[in-house]
Amino acid sequence: MAPARSALAATAVNKAFAVEAGRTARAAKSISAIGSVGLTLLLAVATVAAIELITRQSADATITFLTTFAQPGWTTCGLFLLAFLGLDALIGRQHKAVLVLAPVAILLAFISEQKKIFLTDPLYPTDLLFGRQIMELMPALVRDRPWTAVAVGLGTIAALTALVSVWVFAWRRFRPLSGKERLYRLAVVVPLLAGFASIMDYNQFSWVRDRLKVAPIIWDQAENYRHNGFMLAFAINLPMANVKAPAGYSPDAIDNIHQEPLPAGTSHRTKPDVIVVMSESLWDPTRLPNVTLSPDPMAFMRQNISGAVFSPEFGGLTANIEFEALTGFSNAFLPTGSIPYQQYVRGPIPSLATFFRGEGYAARAIHPFAGWFWNRTSVYNSFGFESFRTEETMPVMQKRGIFTADEDLTREIIRQADAQSDPFFFFAVTLQGHGPYEANRYARNTINVDGNLSEKDHAVLSTYAQGVREADESLKMLMDWAANRDRETIIVVFGDHLPPLNTVYTATGYMDNVTAARRGPVEQMKREHETPLIVWSNKTGVKEDVGTISPALLPYHILKQAGFEHPYYTGFLGRVQAQYDVVDRYQLIGSDGKTTADWARSKTIDPLIRDYRFLQHDILFGKRRALERFFPAHAAVVDAAS
Protein backbone atom coordinates (compact mmCIF):
# COMPACT_ATOMS: atom_id res chain seq x y z
CA MET A 1 0.00 0.00 0.00
CA ALA A 2 2.85 2.37 0.76
CA PRO A 3 4.21 2.43 -2.78
CA ALA A 4 0.69 3.05 -4.15
CA ARG A 5 0.14 5.89 -1.74
CA SER A 6 3.50 7.36 -2.62
CA ALA A 7 2.64 7.19 -6.30
CA LEU A 8 -0.69 8.91 -5.74
CA ALA A 9 0.97 11.60 -3.66
CA ALA A 10 3.57 12.16 -6.36
CA THR A 11 0.85 12.41 -8.98
CA ALA A 12 -1.04 14.96 -6.89
CA VAL A 13 2.11 16.98 -6.37
CA ASN A 14 2.86 16.89 -10.08
CA LYS A 15 -0.67 18.03 -10.87
CA ALA A 16 -0.37 20.86 -8.36
CA PHE A 17 2.92 21.87 -9.88
CA ALA A 18 1.38 21.70 -13.36
CA VAL A 19 -1.59 23.82 -12.29
CA GLU A 20 0.71 26.31 -10.63
CA ALA A 21 2.98 26.33 -13.65
CA GLY A 22 -0.02 26.96 -15.87
CA ARG A 23 -1.14 29.79 -13.65
CA THR A 24 2.37 31.22 -13.68
CA ALA A 25 2.56 30.95 -17.47
CA ARG A 26 -0.81 32.62 -17.89
CA ALA A 27 0.19 35.35 -15.45
CA ALA A 28 3.45 35.79 -17.32
CA LYS A 29 1.54 36.06 -20.59
CA SER A 30 -0.86 38.58 -19.08
CA ILE A 31 2.01 40.63 -17.69
CA SER A 32 3.76 40.40 -21.05
CA ALA A 33 0.60 41.49 -22.87
CA ILE A 34 0.03 44.38 -20.47
CA GLY A 35 3.67 45.36 -20.78
CA SER A 36 3.43 45.21 -24.56
CA VAL A 37 0.35 47.43 -24.60
CA GLY A 38 1.99 49.77 -22.09
CA LEU A 39 5.10 50.07 -24.26
CA THR A 40 2.90 50.69 -27.31
CA LEU A 41 1.14 53.47 -25.39
CA LEU A 42 4.50 55.06 -24.56
CA LEU A 43 5.49 54.87 -28.21
CA ALA A 44 2.16 56.47 -29.17
CA VAL A 45 2.73 59.34 -26.72
CA ALA A 46 6.29 59.81 -28.01
CA THR A 47 5.03 59.90 -31.60
CA VAL A 48 2.35 62.49 -30.83
CA ALA A 49 4.85 64.56 -28.85
CA ALA A 50 7.30 64.55 -31.76
CA ILE A 51 4.58 65.58 -34.21
CA GLU A 52 3.33 68.43 -32.04
CA LEU A 53 6.83 69.65 -31.22
CA ILE A 54 7.55 69.93 -34.94
CA THR A 55 4.31 71.71 -35.82
CA ARG A 56 4.02 73.93 -32.74
CA GLN A 57 7.72 74.79 -32.49
CA SER A 58 7.26 75.03 -28.72
CA ALA A 59 7.96 72.51 -25.98
CA ASP A 60 5.59 74.32 -23.59
CA ALA A 61 2.73 74.26 -26.11
CA THR A 62 3.39 70.58 -26.79
CA ILE A 63 3.34 69.69 -23.10
CA THR A 64 0.15 71.69 -22.61
CA PHE A 65 -1.51 69.86 -25.52
CA LEU A 66 -0.59 66.48 -24.02
CA THR A 67 -1.50 67.25 -20.41
CA THR A 68 -4.56 69.48 -20.49
CA PHE A 69 -8.02 67.96 -20.66
CA ALA A 70 -9.28 70.98 -22.61
CA GLN A 71 -7.56 69.70 -25.78
CA PRO A 72 -7.63 66.23 -27.35
CA GLY A 73 -3.98 65.36 -26.73
CA TRP A 74 -4.75 62.11 -24.93
CA THR A 75 -7.45 61.33 -27.46
CA THR A 76 -4.78 61.57 -30.15
CA CYS A 77 -2.45 59.34 -28.16
CA GLY A 78 -5.27 56.83 -27.73
CA LEU A 79 -5.95 56.80 -31.47
CA PHE A 80 -2.28 56.20 -32.22
CA LEU A 81 -2.32 53.39 -29.63
CA LEU A 82 -5.27 51.76 -31.38
CA ALA A 83 -3.68 52.23 -34.79
CA PHE A 84 -0.39 50.72 -33.62
CA LEU A 85 -2.14 47.74 -31.99
CA GLY A 86 -4.32 47.14 -35.04
CA LEU A 87 -1.48 47.31 -37.54
CA ASP A 88 0.68 45.09 -35.32
CA ALA A 89 -2.12 42.53 -35.44
CA LEU A 90 -2.21 42.69 -39.24
CA ILE A 91 1.58 42.45 -39.53
CA GLY A 92 1.74 39.69 -36.90
CA ARG A 93 4.58 41.11 -34.82
CA GLN A 94 4.41 43.53 -31.89
CA HIS A 95 5.64 47.13 -32.19
CA LYS A 96 6.32 46.91 -35.93
CA ALA A 97 3.46 49.35 -36.66
CA VAL A 98 5.41 52.16 -35.00
CA LEU A 99 8.06 51.80 -37.69
CA VAL A 100 5.41 52.22 -40.39
CA LEU A 101 3.07 54.88 -39.06
CA ALA A 102 5.35 57.09 -36.96
CA PRO A 103 7.78 58.02 -39.77
CA VAL A 104 4.90 58.88 -42.11
CA ALA A 105 3.13 61.02 -39.51
CA ILE A 106 6.34 62.83 -38.53
CA LEU A 107 7.17 63.47 -42.20
CA LEU A 108 3.72 65.01 -42.76
CA ALA A 109 4.25 67.22 -39.71
CA PHE A 110 7.61 68.38 -41.05
CA ILE A 111 6.15 69.16 -44.48
CA SER A 112 3.35 71.11 -42.81
CA GLU A 113 5.80 73.26 -40.89
CA GLN A 114 7.81 73.95 -44.06
CA LYS A 115 4.61 74.92 -45.87
CA LYS A 116 3.76 77.43 -43.15
CA ILE A 117 7.13 79.11 -43.64
CA PHE A 118 6.31 80.03 -47.24
CA LEU A 119 2.51 80.15 -47.09
CA THR A 120 0.05 80.91 -44.34
CA ASP A 121 -1.67 77.57 -43.93
CA PRO A 122 -0.65 74.20 -42.50
CA LEU A 123 -0.72 71.04 -44.57
CA TYR A 124 -4.14 69.96 -45.85
CA PRO A 125 -4.95 66.51 -47.23
CA THR A 126 -5.56 68.01 -50.68
CA ASP A 127 -2.00 69.38 -50.73
CA LEU A 128 -0.85 65.83 -51.37
CA LEU A 129 -2.47 66.04 -54.81
CA PHE A 130 0.13 68.48 -56.08
CA GLY A 131 3.37 67.09 -54.70
CA ARG A 132 4.82 67.25 -58.19
CA GLN A 133 4.55 71.04 -58.16
CA ILE A 134 6.58 71.20 -54.96
CA MET A 135 9.30 69.00 -56.43
CA GLU A 136 9.44 71.18 -59.54
CA LEU A 137 10.02 74.29 -57.41
CA MET A 138 12.52 72.55 -55.13
CA PRO A 139 15.63 74.03 -56.84
CA ALA A 140 14.42 77.56 -56.08
CA LEU A 141 13.57 76.66 -52.50
CA VAL A 142 16.99 75.10 -52.02
CA ARG A 143 18.71 78.22 -53.29
CA ASP A 144 16.65 80.36 -50.91
CA ARG A 145 17.48 78.25 -47.84
CA PRO A 146 20.60 76.24 -48.70
CA TRP A 147 21.62 75.33 -45.15
CA THR A 148 18.11 74.17 -44.37
CA ALA A 149 18.23 72.06 -47.53
CA VAL A 150 21.57 70.56 -46.48
CA ALA A 151 20.24 69.84 -43.00
CA VAL A 152 17.10 68.25 -44.44
CA GLY A 153 19.17 66.14 -46.83
CA LEU A 154 21.52 64.92 -44.11
CA GLY A 155 18.63 64.40 -41.73
CA THR A 156 16.79 62.36 -44.35
CA ILE A 157 19.81 60.14 -44.93
CA ALA A 158 20.32 59.67 -41.19
CA ALA A 159 16.62 58.98 -40.62
CA LEU A 160 16.47 56.39 -43.43
CA THR A 161 19.64 54.69 -42.15
CA ALA A 162 18.25 54.58 -38.62
CA LEU A 163 14.88 53.34 -39.83
CA VAL A 164 16.41 50.50 -41.84
CA SER A 165 18.60 49.54 -38.87
CA VAL A 166 15.65 49.51 -36.50
CA TRP A 167 13.63 47.46 -39.01
CA VAL A 168 16.38 44.84 -39.12
CA PHE A 169 16.64 44.84 -35.32
CA ALA A 170 12.85 44.63 -34.97
CA TRP A 171 12.52 41.71 -37.34
CA ARG A 172 14.95 39.72 -35.22
CA ARG A 173 13.91 40.82 -31.74
CA PHE A 174 10.23 41.88 -31.73
CA ARG A 175 8.05 39.00 -30.59
CA PRO A 176 5.60 37.45 -33.09
CA LEU A 177 1.95 37.59 -32.07
CA SER A 178 -0.08 34.41 -31.76
CA GLY A 179 -3.26 33.95 -33.73
CA LYS A 180 -5.39 34.54 -30.63
CA GLU A 181 -3.50 37.72 -29.76
CA ARG A 182 -4.04 39.08 -33.24
CA LEU A 183 -7.76 38.30 -33.15
CA TYR A 184 -8.18 39.82 -29.67
CA ARG A 185 -6.46 43.01 -30.76
CA LEU A 186 -8.50 43.36 -33.92
CA ALA A 187 -11.72 42.60 -32.03
CA VAL A 188 -11.05 45.59 -29.77
CA VAL A 189 -9.36 48.00 -32.17
CA VAL A 190 -11.57 47.81 -35.26
CA PRO A 191 -14.89 48.70 -33.54
CA LEU A 192 -13.27 51.55 -31.59
CA LEU A 193 -11.62 53.08 -34.65
CA ALA A 194 -14.78 52.62 -36.72
CA GLY A 195 -16.82 54.26 -33.97
CA PHE A 196 -14.45 57.20 -33.81
CA ALA A 197 -14.56 57.64 -37.59
CA SER A 198 -18.37 57.66 -37.46
CA ILE A 199 -18.44 60.72 -35.17
CA MET A 200 -15.99 62.83 -37.18
CA ASP A 201 -18.49 64.41 -39.57
CA TYR A 202 -18.08 68.08 -38.66
CA ASN A 203 -21.50 68.88 -40.09
CA GLN A 204 -23.15 66.94 -37.27
CA PHE A 205 -22.85 67.50 -33.51
CA SER A 206 -21.51 64.52 -31.56
CA TRP A 207 -21.78 64.25 -27.78
CA VAL A 208 -18.96 61.67 -27.67
CA ARG A 209 -16.70 63.81 -29.87
CA ASP A 210 -17.42 66.78 -27.62
CA ARG A 211 -16.44 64.73 -24.54
CA LEU A 212 -13.20 63.75 -26.28
CA LYS A 213 -12.53 67.49 -26.74
CA VAL A 214 -12.32 67.16 -30.52
CA ALA A 215 -13.71 70.41 -31.96
CA PRO A 216 -13.81 70.75 -35.78
CA ILE A 217 -13.07 74.45 -36.31
CA ILE A 218 -13.13 74.44 -40.11
CA TRP A 219 -13.81 78.17 -40.41
CA ASP A 220 -10.48 78.97 -38.72
CA GLN A 221 -7.86 76.42 -39.70
CA ALA A 222 -5.09 77.99 -37.60
CA GLU A 223 -7.21 77.46 -34.49
CA ASN A 224 -8.33 74.06 -35.80
CA TYR A 225 -4.73 72.82 -35.90
CA ARG A 226 -3.81 74.54 -32.63
CA HIS A 227 -6.69 73.07 -30.65
CA ASN A 228 -6.94 69.59 -32.16
CA GLY A 229 -3.29 68.98 -32.94
CA PHE A 230 -1.83 68.25 -36.33
CA MET A 231 -3.06 64.70 -36.96
CA LEU A 232 -6.66 65.21 -35.81
CA ALA A 233 -6.98 68.51 -37.69
CA PHE A 234 -5.51 66.85 -40.78
CA ALA A 235 -8.06 64.04 -40.43
CA ILE A 236 -10.91 66.52 -39.91
CA ASN A 237 -10.04 68.08 -43.26
CA LEU A 238 -10.14 64.78 -45.16
CA PRO A 239 -13.82 65.17 -46.15
CA MET A 240 -13.23 68.64 -47.63
CA ALA A 241 -13.29 67.25 -51.15
CA ASN A 242 -16.85 66.08 -50.52
CA VAL A 243 -18.73 69.33 -50.97
CA LYS A 244 -22.27 69.16 -49.63
CA ALA A 245 -25.09 71.29 -50.93
CA PRO A 246 -25.63 74.47 -48.90
CA ALA A 247 -28.72 74.58 -46.72
CA GLY A 248 -31.77 75.54 -48.75
CA TYR A 249 -30.34 74.54 -52.12
CA SER A 250 -32.99 72.99 -54.37
CA PRO A 251 -34.28 73.20 -57.96
CA ASP A 252 -36.90 75.71 -56.83
CA ALA A 253 -34.24 77.82 -55.13
CA ILE A 254 -32.28 77.99 -58.41
CA ASP A 255 -35.40 78.81 -60.41
CA ASN A 256 -36.27 81.62 -58.00
CA ILE A 257 -32.94 83.44 -58.37
CA HIS A 258 -33.77 86.83 -59.82
CA GLN A 259 -32.55 87.60 -63.31
CA GLU A 260 -32.97 91.01 -64.84
CA PRO A 261 -33.37 91.27 -68.63
CA LEU A 262 -30.14 92.48 -70.21
CA PRO A 263 -29.38 93.94 -73.62
CA ALA A 264 -27.57 91.50 -75.88
CA GLY A 265 -24.29 92.03 -77.69
CA THR A 266 -21.76 94.81 -77.39
CA SER A 267 -21.91 98.57 -77.53
CA HIS A 268 -18.76 98.63 -79.66
CA ARG A 269 -18.87 98.80 -83.46
CA THR A 270 -16.05 96.25 -83.54
CA LYS A 271 -15.38 93.79 -80.78
CA PRO A 272 -12.31 94.77 -78.76
CA ASP A 273 -9.36 92.46 -78.23
CA VAL A 274 -8.90 91.57 -74.56
CA ILE A 275 -5.61 90.67 -72.88
CA VAL A 276 -5.69 89.70 -69.20
CA VAL A 277 -2.35 89.25 -67.45
CA MET A 278 -2.15 87.75 -63.98
CA SER A 279 1.28 88.87 -62.78
CA GLU A 280 3.01 86.50 -60.39
CA SER A 281 3.37 87.98 -56.88
CA LEU A 282 2.88 91.54 -58.18
CA TRP A 283 2.62 93.95 -55.26
CA ASP A 284 3.63 97.50 -54.38
CA PRO A 285 6.82 97.22 -52.24
CA THR A 286 6.80 100.97 -51.54
CA ARG A 287 4.03 100.25 -49.04
CA LEU A 288 6.66 98.82 -46.68
CA PRO A 289 7.36 101.28 -43.85
CA ASN A 290 10.82 102.25 -42.66
CA VAL A 291 12.46 101.56 -46.02
CA THR A 292 12.85 103.71 -49.11
CA LEU A 293 12.96 102.38 -52.67
CA SER A 294 14.31 104.61 -55.38
CA PRO A 295 13.45 105.07 -58.10
CA ASP A 296 9.83 103.97 -57.80
CA PRO A 297 9.84 100.36 -59.11
CA MET A 298 6.26 100.60 -60.40
CA ALA A 299 6.04 104.19 -61.57
CA PHE A 300 4.17 103.36 -64.79
CA MET A 301 1.63 101.13 -63.05
CA ARG A 302 1.03 103.83 -60.48
CA GLN A 303 0.07 106.25 -63.24
CA ASN A 304 -2.47 103.76 -64.59
CA ILE A 305 -3.82 102.15 -61.41
CA SER A 306 -7.51 101.29 -61.35
CA GLY A 307 -7.80 99.76 -57.92
CA ALA A 308 -6.74 96.59 -56.13
CA VAL A 309 -7.53 92.90 -56.04
CA PHE A 310 -8.23 91.39 -52.61
CA SER A 311 -6.40 88.09 -52.90
CA PRO A 312 -7.84 85.19 -50.89
CA GLU A 313 -4.32 83.71 -50.66
CA PHE A 314 -0.85 84.74 -49.58
CA GLY A 315 2.53 83.84 -51.04
CA GLY A 316 1.22 81.01 -53.24
CA LEU A 317 -1.81 78.98 -54.38
CA THR A 318 -2.00 81.08 -57.54
CA ALA A 319 -4.50 78.65 -59.04
CA ASN A 320 -7.18 79.71 -56.55
CA ILE A 321 -7.00 83.37 -57.61
CA GLU A 322 -6.97 82.26 -61.23
CA PHE A 323 -10.07 80.15 -60.65
CA GLU A 324 -12.01 83.15 -59.36
CA ALA A 325 -10.81 85.54 -62.07
CA LEU A 326 -11.73 83.20 -64.93
CA THR A 327 -15.05 81.85 -63.63
CA GLY A 328 -16.55 84.56 -61.45
CA PHE A 329 -17.01 81.93 -58.76
CA SER A 330 -15.64 82.31 -55.23
CA ASN A 331 -13.36 80.20 -53.05
CA ALA A 332 -15.37 81.58 -50.12
CA PHE A 333 -18.07 78.98 -50.82
CA LEU A 334 -15.67 76.02 -50.88
CA PRO A 335 -14.16 74.07 -47.96
CA THR A 336 -11.05 75.60 -46.41
CA GLY A 337 -7.94 74.30 -48.14
CA SER A 338 -9.75 73.55 -51.38
CA ILE A 339 -7.90 73.86 -54.67
CA PRO A 340 -10.60 73.75 -57.35
CA TYR A 341 -8.08 73.16 -60.15
CA GLN A 342 -7.03 69.95 -58.42
CA GLN A 343 -10.30 68.77 -56.93
CA TYR A 344 -13.40 70.08 -58.63
CA VAL A 345 -12.77 70.92 -62.29
CA ARG A 346 -13.47 67.60 -63.94
CA GLY A 347 -15.54 68.67 -66.94
CA PRO A 348 -16.72 71.73 -68.90
CA ILE A 349 -17.12 74.80 -66.66
CA PRO A 350 -18.42 78.20 -67.81
CA SER A 351 -15.67 80.80 -67.91
CA LEU A 352 -14.57 83.97 -69.64
CA ALA A 353 -13.09 81.71 -72.33
CA THR A 354 -16.45 80.13 -73.17
CA PHE A 355 -18.11 83.56 -73.08
CA PHE A 356 -15.66 85.12 -75.53
CA ARG A 357 -15.72 82.09 -77.80
CA GLY A 358 -19.49 82.40 -77.85
CA GLU A 359 -18.97 85.94 -79.16
CA GLY A 360 -16.76 84.71 -82.00
CA TYR A 361 -13.41 85.29 -80.30
CA ALA A 362 -10.29 83.16 -80.30
CA ALA A 363 -9.55 82.22 -76.68
CA ARG A 364 -5.99 81.32 -75.68
CA ALA A 365 -4.14 80.76 -72.41
CA ILE A 366 -0.42 81.52 -72.18
CA HIS A 367 2.00 80.53 -69.41
CA PRO A 368 5.77 79.97 -69.73
CA PHE A 369 5.89 76.86 -67.59
CA ALA A 370 4.87 73.21 -67.74
CA GLY A 371 1.25 72.52 -68.67
CA TRP A 372 0.77 69.98 -65.89
CA PHE A 373 1.53 72.55 -63.19
CA TRP A 374 -1.66 73.20 -61.21
CA ASN A 375 -3.34 70.81 -63.66
CA ARG A 376 -3.68 73.77 -66.07
CA THR A 377 -3.76 71.82 -69.33
CA SER A 378 -6.84 69.90 -68.22
CA VAL A 379 -8.45 72.88 -66.49
CA TYR A 380 -8.02 75.27 -69.41
CA ASN A 381 -9.57 72.68 -71.69
CA SER A 382 -12.52 72.42 -69.30
CA PHE A 383 -12.79 76.22 -69.24
CA GLY A 384 -13.15 76.29 -73.02
CA PHE A 385 -9.80 77.70 -74.13
CA GLU A 386 -9.03 76.65 -77.68
CA SER A 387 -5.32 76.40 -76.98
CA PHE A 388 -2.82 76.65 -74.16
CA ARG A 389 0.68 77.82 -75.03
CA THR A 390 3.26 76.56 -72.52
CA GLU A 391 7.05 76.57 -72.34
CA GLU A 392 6.98 73.38 -74.42
CA THR A 393 5.10 75.08 -77.29
CA MET A 394 6.62 78.59 -77.20
CA PRO A 395 10.02 79.82 -78.37
CA VAL A 396 12.92 79.62 -75.92
CA MET A 397 12.86 82.71 -73.71
CA GLN A 398 15.35 84.49 -71.48
CA LYS A 399 15.34 83.60 -67.79
CA ARG A 400 15.57 85.61 -64.62
CA GLY A 401 17.03 83.02 -62.32
CA ILE A 402 15.11 79.88 -63.27
CA PHE A 403 11.95 81.74 -64.31
CA THR A 404 11.00 83.17 -67.69
CA ALA A 405 11.51 86.93 -68.02
CA ASP A 406 8.38 89.12 -68.14
CA GLU A 407 9.91 91.05 -71.03
CA ASP A 408 10.20 87.99 -73.25
CA LEU A 409 6.74 86.76 -72.29
CA THR A 410 5.32 90.18 -73.20
CA ARG A 411 7.06 90.04 -76.60
CA GLU A 412 5.54 86.61 -77.14
CA ILE A 413 2.05 87.88 -76.25
CA ILE A 414 2.51 90.69 -78.78
CA ARG A 415 3.78 88.26 -81.42
CA GLN A 416 0.79 85.96 -80.96
CA ALA A 417 -1.62 88.91 -80.95
CA ASP A 418 -0.19 90.31 -84.19
CA ALA A 419 -0.80 86.94 -85.83
CA GLN A 420 -4.55 87.09 -85.04
CA SER A 421 -7.07 88.38 -87.56
CA ASP A 422 -10.22 87.68 -85.53
CA PRO A 423 -10.95 89.26 -82.14
CA PHE A 424 -9.09 87.44 -79.39
CA PHE A 425 -9.12 86.88 -75.65
CA PHE A 426 -5.72 86.09 -74.16
CA PHE A 427 -5.22 85.05 -70.56
CA ALA A 428 -1.53 85.08 -69.60
CA VAL A 429 0.14 84.14 -66.33
CA THR A 430 3.65 85.48 -65.74
CA LEU A 431 6.41 83.69 -63.86
CA GLN A 432 9.34 86.04 -63.26
CA GLY A 433 8.00 87.38 -59.96
CA HIS A 434 7.85 83.94 -58.35
CA GLY A 435 9.64 83.54 -55.03
CA PRO A 436 11.86 82.83 -53.28
CA TYR A 437 13.89 85.95 -54.05
CA GLU A 438 17.46 84.79 -54.01
CA ALA A 439 20.33 87.26 -54.18
CA ASN A 440 21.96 87.78 -57.57
CA ARG A 441 18.94 86.70 -59.58
CA TYR A 442 19.57 89.82 -61.65
CA ALA A 443 22.89 90.82 -63.16
CA ARG A 444 22.24 94.34 -61.90
CA ASN A 445 19.67 95.65 -59.43
CA THR A 446 18.58 99.16 -60.40
CA ILE A 447 16.40 99.84 -57.34
CA ASN A 448 18.19 101.27 -54.34
CA VAL A 449 16.89 99.91 -51.02
CA ASP A 450 17.55 102.17 -48.07
CA GLY A 451 16.56 101.00 -44.59
CA ASN A 452 17.71 99.24 -41.46
CA LEU A 453 17.52 95.69 -42.80
CA SER A 454 19.69 92.64 -42.34
CA GLU A 455 21.88 91.67 -45.26
CA LYS A 456 19.56 88.80 -46.16
CA ASP A 457 16.38 90.93 -45.97
CA HIS A 458 18.05 93.65 -48.00
CA ALA A 459 18.96 91.13 -50.70
CA VAL A 460 15.43 89.67 -50.76
CA LEU A 461 13.75 93.06 -51.07
CA SER A 462 16.26 94.26 -53.64
CA THR A 463 15.66 91.20 -55.82
CA TYR A 464 11.90 91.49 -55.49
CA ALA A 465 11.86 95.24 -56.25
CA GLN A 466 13.94 94.70 -59.39
CA GLY A 467 11.40 92.13 -60.54
CA VAL A 468 8.57 94.62 -59.98
CA ARG A 469 10.43 97.20 -62.04
CA GLU A 470 10.80 94.75 -64.92
CA ALA A 471 7.11 93.86 -64.66
CA ASP A 472 6.37 97.59 -64.79
CA GLU A 473 8.53 98.04 -67.89
CA SER A 474 6.89 95.01 -69.53
CA LEU A 475 3.44 96.49 -68.96
CA LYS A 476 4.58 99.76 -70.54
CA MET A 477 5.84 97.81 -73.56
CA LEU A 478 2.48 96.05 -73.90
CA MET A 479 0.45 99.24 -73.56
CA ASP A 480 2.71 101.19 -75.94
CA TRP A 481 2.13 98.45 -78.51
CA ALA A 482 -1.63 98.49 -77.93
CA ALA A 483 -1.77 102.30 -78.15
CA ASN A 484 -0.79 102.09 -81.83
CA ARG A 485 -3.45 99.53 -82.78
CA ASP A 486 -6.55 100.41 -84.75
CA ARG A 487 -8.77 97.85 -83.06
CA GLU A 488 -9.70 98.63 -79.50
CA THR A 489 -7.47 96.67 -77.14
CA ILE A 490 -8.29 96.21 -73.48
CA ILE A 491 -5.49 95.25 -71.11
CA VAL A 492 -6.15 94.02 -67.57
CA VAL A 493 -3.23 93.35 -65.22
CA PHE A 494 -3.40 92.26 -61.59
CA GLY A 495 -1.26 90.53 -58.97
CA ASP A 496 -2.31 87.12 -57.71
CA HIS A 497 -1.08 87.54 -54.11
CA LEU A 498 1.53 89.24 -51.96
CA PRO A 499 5.07 87.91 -52.41
CA PRO A 500 6.66 85.61 -49.79
CA LEU A 501 9.19 88.16 -48.53
CA ASN A 502 9.52 86.34 -45.22
CA THR A 503 11.18 88.42 -42.47
CA VAL A 504 11.15 91.59 -44.60
CA TYR A 505 7.55 92.05 -43.44
CA THR A 506 8.36 91.80 -39.74
CA ALA A 507 11.67 93.69 -39.96
CA THR A 508 9.94 96.70 -41.54
CA GLY A 509 6.91 96.48 -39.27
CA TYR A 510 4.49 95.90 -42.14
CA MET A 511 3.05 92.71 -40.65
CA ASP A 512 3.24 91.01 -37.29
CA ASN A 513 4.17 87.69 -38.89
CA VAL A 514 6.01 86.55 -41.99
CA THR A 515 2.71 85.41 -43.51
CA ALA A 516 -0.56 87.28 -43.84
CA ALA A 517 -3.44 86.85 -41.44
CA ARG A 518 -6.58 85.05 -42.54
CA ARG A 519 -8.80 87.00 -40.17
CA GLY A 520 -8.60 90.52 -38.78
CA PRO A 521 -9.86 94.10 -39.08
CA VAL A 522 -10.62 95.20 -42.62
CA GLU A 523 -7.67 97.64 -42.65
CA GLN A 524 -5.25 94.86 -41.75
CA MET A 525 -6.78 92.42 -44.21
CA LYS A 526 -6.57 94.90 -47.07
CA ARG A 527 -2.99 95.75 -46.18
CA GLU A 528 -2.01 92.09 -46.23
CA HIS A 529 -4.07 90.95 -49.23
CA GLU A 530 -4.30 93.83 -51.72
CA THR A 531 -2.48 93.63 -55.05
CA PRO A 532 -2.44 96.21 -57.88
CA LEU A 533 -5.16 96.21 -60.55
CA ILE A 534 -4.99 97.97 -63.92
CA VAL A 535 -7.94 98.05 -66.34
CA TRP A 536 -7.05 100.04 -69.46
CA SER A 537 -8.26 100.57 -73.03
CA ASN A 538 -6.29 102.09 -75.88
CA LYS A 539 -9.43 104.03 -76.78
CA THR A 540 -10.78 105.19 -73.42
CA GLY A 541 -7.74 105.01 -71.13
CA VAL A 542 -7.70 103.87 -67.50
CA LYS A 543 -10.84 102.66 -65.79
CA GLU A 544 -10.58 104.49 -62.48
CA ASP A 545 -12.00 104.06 -59.00
CA VAL A 546 -12.64 100.34 -59.21
CA GLY A 547 -11.74 100.03 -55.54
CA THR A 548 -10.59 96.84 -53.82
CA ILE A 549 -12.43 93.84 -55.23
CA SER A 550 -12.37 90.07 -55.01
CA PRO A 551 -10.88 88.29 -58.04
CA ALA A 552 -14.31 86.77 -58.65
CA LEU A 553 -15.63 90.23 -59.55
CA LEU A 554 -13.02 90.81 -62.26
CA PRO A 555 -15.19 89.28 -65.04
CA TYR A 556 -17.81 91.95 -64.34
CA HIS A 557 -15.29 94.78 -64.86
CA ILE A 558 -13.65 93.12 -67.87
CA LEU A 559 -16.92 92.65 -69.74
CA LYS A 560 -18.20 96.09 -68.78
CA GLN A 561 -15.01 97.65 -70.08
CA ALA A 562 -15.40 95.67 -73.30
CA GLY A 563 -19.03 96.81 -73.67
CA PHE A 564 -20.65 93.40 -73.23
CA GLU A 565 -23.68 92.39 -71.21
CA HIS A 566 -24.18 88.89 -69.83
CA PRO A 567 -26.79 87.30 -67.54
CA TYR A 568 -24.17 86.14 -65.02
CA TYR A 569 -20.94 88.09 -65.53
CA THR A 570 -22.49 91.55 -65.70
CA GLY A 571 -26.05 90.80 -64.56
CA PHE A 572 -25.72 88.70 -61.42
CA LEU A 573 -22.14 89.69 -60.60
CA GLY A 574 -23.18 93.29 -61.24
CA ARG A 575 -25.72 92.97 -58.45
CA VAL A 576 -23.07 91.47 -56.18
CA GLN A 577 -20.60 94.25 -57.04
CA ALA A 578 -23.23 96.89 -56.30
CA GLN A 579 -23.44 95.67 -52.70
CA TYR A 580 -20.09 94.03 -51.98
CA ASP A 581 -16.49 94.69 -52.92
CA VAL A 582 -15.05 91.60 -51.26
CA VAL A 583 -16.58 88.16 -50.78
CA ASP A 584 -14.12 86.34 -48.56
CA ARG A 585 -14.36 83.12 -46.57
CA TYR A 586 -14.15 84.99 -43.27
CA GLN A 587 -15.79 88.31 -44.01
CA LEU A 588 -17.83 90.32 -46.47
CA ILE A 589 -16.76 93.87 -47.22
CA GLY A 590 -19.63 95.98 -48.45
CA SER A 591 -19.40 98.72 -51.04
CA ASP A 592 -19.95 101.12 -48.14
CA GLY A 593 -16.87 99.75 -46.36
CA LYS A 594 -18.85 97.94 -43.66
CA THR A 595 -17.82 94.38 -42.86
CA THR A 596 -19.71 91.24 -41.92
CA ALA A 597 -17.36 88.89 -40.11
CA ASP A 598 -17.94 85.12 -39.97
CA TRP A 599 -20.93 85.56 -42.25
CA ALA A 600 -20.96 81.85 -43.21
CA ARG A 601 -21.70 80.86 -39.61
CA SER A 602 -24.61 83.26 -39.25
CA LYS A 603 -28.14 81.89 -39.06
CA THR A 604 -29.27 84.45 -41.61
CA ILE A 605 -27.25 85.12 -44.76
CA ASP A 606 -27.89 87.94 -47.18
CA PRO A 607 -30.18 86.46 -49.91
CA LEU A 608 -27.83 87.80 -52.59
CA ILE A 609 -24.85 85.93 -51.12
CA ARG A 610 -27.05 82.90 -50.59
CA ASP A 611 -28.05 82.92 -54.26
CA TYR A 612 -24.43 83.43 -55.30
CA ARG A 613 -23.56 80.32 -53.35
CA PHE A 614 -26.49 78.38 -54.81
CA LEU A 615 -25.52 79.29 -58.38
CA GLN A 616 -21.93 78.25 -57.89
CA HIS A 617 -22.88 74.94 -56.28
CA ASP A 618 -25.39 74.23 -59.04
CA ILE A 619 -22.80 74.74 -61.78
CA LEU A 620 -19.85 73.03 -60.08
CA PHE A 621 -21.55 70.18 -58.24
CA GLY A 622 -25.26 70.16 -59.01
CA LYS A 623 -27.38 69.35 -62.05
CA ARG A 624 -26.69 72.73 -63.71
CA ARG A 625 -30.26 73.83 -63.70
CA ALA A 626 -29.09 77.46 -63.99
CA LEU A 627 -26.77 76.86 -66.94
CA GLU A 628 -29.15 77.78 -69.74
CA ARG A 629 -30.43 80.92 -68.03
CA PHE A 630 -27.16 82.35 -66.76
CA PHE A 631 -24.60 80.93 -69.21
CA PRO A 632 -26.45 80.69 -72.53
CA ALA A 633 -23.34 80.48 -74.74
CA HIS A 634 -21.60 77.80 -72.74
CA ALA A 635 -23.52 74.78 -74.04
CA ALA A 636 -23.11 75.89 -77.66
CA VAL A 637 -19.35 76.26 -77.25
CA VAL A 638 -18.99 72.89 -75.52
CA ASP A 639 -21.16 71.13 -78.12
CA ALA A 640 -19.15 72.68 -80.96
CA ALA A 641 -15.89 71.54 -79.39
CA SER A 642 -17.04 67.97 -78.78
Disulfide bonds with the S-S distance in Angstrom:
none
